[in-house]
């Protein structure tokens, strides 16, 4: 995993936060997800809210917000 400066990884759940292999967290990303699988890219200043589930091979583009408890399926690109 590559974690850039200013990235916050916060566990707000009672369960253990699981982060897979090969993930990239760019500058200023805020991650509160419940589970993150392998080989994802989290763009600069993106925000993944509490309880979200991130699949494998996903791209969360810069400044995108994933709302709480949302499931992002494998190989999805989220932009806006």
Order of alpha helices (4+ residues) and beta strands (2+ residues): beta-beta-beta-beta-beta-beta-beta-beta-beta-beta-beta-beta-beta
